[in-house]
Amino acid sequence: MKLSVWARQRGICYQTAWRLWKNGKLPVPACQLPSGTIVVDDVPAAGGVGLYARVSTVAEKDRLERQMRRLEVYAASMGWSVIDKASEIASVTNDRRRGLLKLLKNKQVRTIIVETPDRVLPSGFCYLDAALQAEGRRVIALEDAFSSEDEKKLLQELIELYSARVLGRSGAAQRARDILSMLEKEPQER
């Protein structure tokens, strides 16, 4: 269907849909015909959608539930059938997240929806998307921007990982908190 029809069905302005397409952030596959018309493939390929939610600590468990509800609402608004869900409490640097691996291995899941790219990878989200697209699959992030709270948590996790690997596990979390507190004080002192 044409991009304008797709935008109207979703209740968004055509210019917004065009901007999303132009920036490569349209949540559905689309292509431009030689005539200039943008055609949207609104139906995921055979299979369905998988939802993935993740938080870093047990203290954020309520946020995990909100993430999953938001993903469910988005999938329903797009008219997609959800065939698999995974939510977990794990660090973004943990490379053995069972829920994410389950979705990635399930060939019936043609589209994986996440809240933000950092829910899946600390960096390189576009590479994962490209690898999945080579298989006719994709991963969609509802938001591309980090909140300052998310950036702080991600930075702390990366500092902990670095500290643990280079300086040893003992005290890595405390060193990360110390570095973050120094970074927070620095802009105020200028």
PECOR-V431499 format. One record per backbone hydrogen bond with DSSP energy under -1.0 kcal/mol. CO is the residue of the C=O (numbers start at 1). NH is the residue of the N-H. Records with the same first field share a line. If there is no record, write none. Layout:
CO = NH, NH
//
This chain:
1 = 40
2 = 6
3 = 7
4 = 8
5 = 9
6 = 10
7 = 12
13 = 17
14 = 18
15 = 19
16 = 20
17 = 21
18 = 22
19 = 23
20 = 25
21 = 24
29 = 41
31 = 39
33 = 36
37 = 33
38 = 3
39 = 31
48 = 110, 111
49 = 83, 84
50 = 113
51 = 86
53 = 88
55 = 90
57 = 60
58 = 61
60 = 64
61 = 65
62 = 66
63 = 67
64 = 68
65 = 69
66 = 70
67 = 71
68 = 72
69 = 73
70 = 74
71 = 75
72 = 76
73 = 77
74 = 78
75 = 80
81 = 49
84 = 51
86 = 53
88 = 55
91 = 94
97 = 101
98 = 102
99 = 103
100 = 104
101 = 105
102 = 106
106 = 109
108 = 48
110 = 138
111 = 50
112 = 140
113 = 52
114 = 142
115 = 143
116 = 119
117 = 120, 121
124 = 128
125 = 129
126 = 130
127 = 131
128 = 132
129 = 133
130 = 134
132 = 135, 137
133 = 136
138 = 112
140 = 114
147 = 151
148 = 152
149 = 153
150 = 154
151 = 155
152 = 156
153 = 157
154 = 158
155 = 159
156 = 160
157 = 161
158 = 162
159 = 163
160 = 164
161 = 165
162 = 166
163 = 167
169 = 172
171 = 175
172 = 176
173 = 177
174 = 178
175 = 179
176 = 180
177 = 181
178 = 182
179 = 183
180 = 184
181 = 185
182 = 186
185 = 189
//
